[in-house]
Amino acid sequence: MGTPFRIDVPDRDQVDLRRRLTATRWPDHLDGVGWEYGTEPGYLRELVDYWATGFDWRREERRLNRYPQFRAAVDDLGVHFVHQRGRGPAPFPVLVLHGWPSSFVQMLDLLPLLADPAGHGGAPEDAFDVVVPSLPGYGFSDPLGEP
């Protein structure tokens, strides 16, 4: 099936990210333009400030690590995935993919509904074994080496 995987981003990487975010050199902006020439600078500053000072990565790691995660080699490429086994008499396998530029995280709310339909008002025989991979180059999967 794959090797069990646990998210554990080193503290030094988080410190480095905060340093780079707070050291952002902001471009000049034309007053009154809004979003016409790209991201509105006020919005972007708020977003960067949130990532630098308000986002609790360790809390998010704990939340994500509650899901059963693995990595497996697929054609010599390391692929990260969540595998939630279904709770029913004969769960049917289903692969749930994210798109670009999304990630596996956006699919996690589907897991309890698909894997345990009886726990959400459905029938146990409608359960799925759910696999949610991180596409190559996203999340914790390896990047592609060629187009």
C-alpha positions in Angstrom: 0.0 0.0 0.0 2.8 2.4 0.8 4.9 3.7 3.6 3.1 5.5 6.5 3.7 9.2 6.3 3.4 12.0 8.9 3.7 15.7 8.2 6.5 17.2 10.2 7.9 20.4 8.7 11.2 21.4 10.5 11.1 24.5 12.7 14.0 26.0 10.7 11.8 26.0 7.5 9.0 27.8 9.3 11.4 30.4 10.8 12.9 30.9 7.3 9.4 31.4 5.8 8.4 34.0 8.4 11.7 35.8 7.9 11.2 36.0 4.1 7.5 37.0 4.4 8.3 39.9 6.8 11.2 41.0 4.6 9.0 41.4 1.5 9.8 44.4 -0.6 6.5 45.8 -1.7 6.1 47.3 -5.2 4.8 50.7 -5.9 1.0 50.9 -6.5 -1.2 53.2 -8.4 -3.9 54.7 -6.1 -7.5 53.9 -7.0 -6.7 51.1 -9.3 -7.8 48.2 -7.2 -7.4 44.8 -8.8 -7.2 46.0 -12.4 -3.4 45.6 -12.6 -3.0 42.5 -10.4 -3.5 41.7 -6.7 -4.6 44.7 -4.7 -1.6 45.5 -2.5 -3.6 46.1 0.7 -5.2 42.7 0.4 -1.8 41.1 -0.3 -0.2 42.8 2.7 -2.9 41.4 5.0 -2.5 38.0 3.5 1.3 38.0 4.0 0.9 39.3 7.5 -1.5 36.5 8.3 1.0 33.9 7.0 3.9 35.5 8.9 2.2 36.1 12.2 -1.3 34.6 12.4 -1.2 31.1 10.8 -0.5 28.3 13.3 1.3 25.7 11.2 1.7 23.2 14.1 -2.1 23.2 14.7 -2.6 22.6 11.0 -0.1 19.7 11.0 -1.9 18.1 14.0 -5.2 18.4 12.1 -3.8 16.9 8.9 -2.0 14.1 10.7 -5.3 12.8 12.0 -5.8 11.3 8.5 -4.0 8.1 7.5 -1.3 9.2 5.1 1.2 7.3 3.0 3.8 7.6 0.3 4.3 5.1 -2.5 6.5 4.8 -5.6 4.5 5.2 -8.8 6.8 4.9 -11.9 9.8 5.9 -9.7 7.9 9.0 -8.4 7.2 9.4 -4.7 3.4 10.0 -4.4 1.8 11.2 -1.1 -1.8 10.1 -0.5 -4.5 9.8 2.2 -6.2 6.5 2.4 -9.4 6.4 4.4 -10.9 2.9 4.6 -14.7 2.7 4.3 -17.0 1.6 7.1 -19.5 -0.7 5.4 -20.0 -4.3 4.3 -18.0 -4.0 1.0 -16.5 -0.5 0.5 -15.8 0.2 -3.1 -12.5 2.0 -3.9 -12.6 5.6 -5.2 -9.9 7.9 -6.2 -10.5 11.6 -5.4 -8.2 14.0 -7.2 -7.5 17.7 -6.7 -6.9 20.1 -9.6 -4.4 22.8 -10.3 -3.4 24.8 -8.2 -5.3 23.0 -5.4 -4.1 20.3 -2.9 -5.3 17.2 -1.2 -6.3 19.3 1.8 -9.4 20.6 -0.1 -10.7 17.1 -0.6 -10.5 16.0 3.1 -14.1 17.2 4.0 -15.3 14.5 1.6 -13.6 11.6 3.4 -16.2 11.1 6.2 -19.1 11.4 3.8 -17.7 8.8 1.4 -16.0 6.4 3.9 -18.8 6.4 6.5 -22.1 7.2 4.8 -24.1 5.6 7.6 -22.6 8.1 10.1 -24.0 10.9 7.9 -27.5 9.6 7.2 -26.7 7.3 4.3 -26.6 3.5 3.9 -23.5 1.5 5.0 -23.5 -0.4 1.7 -22.7 2.9 0.0 -19.3 3.2 1.7 -16.1 3.8 -0.2 -12.4 3.2 0.4 -11.1 6.7 -0.4 -7.7 7.5 -1.8 -6.8 11.2 -2.1 -3.3 11.6 -3.6 -1.2 14.8 -3.9 -0.6 15.3 -7.6 3.1 15.3 -8.6 4.7 18.5 -7.6 2.0 19.3 -4.9 1.8 18.7 -1.2 4.2 16.0 -0.2 4.5 14.2 -3.6 7.7 14.5 -5.6 7.9 17.0 -8.5 8.0 15.7 -12.0 11.5 15.6 -13.6 10.2 16.4 -17.1 7.1 17.8 -18.8 
